[in-house]
Amino acid sequence: MIFLVIVIYLSFLNPVAAFSKFSALQELELPLNNICNSIKVQPDMFECLMTLDLSYNRLSGDDILALGLLRSLRTLHLTGT
């Protein structure tokens, strides 16, 4: 099994969805990216994503609720959010 880990610092309008084309992505780390009010995901996105780190961003309650659509997500890091 191949594990793909991406650690990147970025600013997009929808930074989480920007990685949705990586269908085998299991872990995504996006800490310290000033992400706020921009999490838009669909239930069929990130079918293999198990771990997501959005620590030290400025997520709203709606952003956090949107992440609930990710069916395979098991670990969500929100330290300092």
Secondary structure as GFF3:
##gff-version 3
##sequence-region A 1 81
A	DSSP	beta_strand	5	7	.	.	.	ID=ss1
A	DSSP	three_ten_helix	17	19	.	.	.	ID=ss2
A	DSSP	beta_strand	27	29	.	.	.	ID=ss3
A	DSSP	beta_strand	51	53	.	.	.	ID=ss4
A	DSSP	alpha_helix	61	66	.	.	.	ID=ss5
A	DSSP	three_ten_helix	67	69	.	.	.	ID=ss6
A	DSSP	beta_strand	75	77	.	.	.	ID=ss7
###
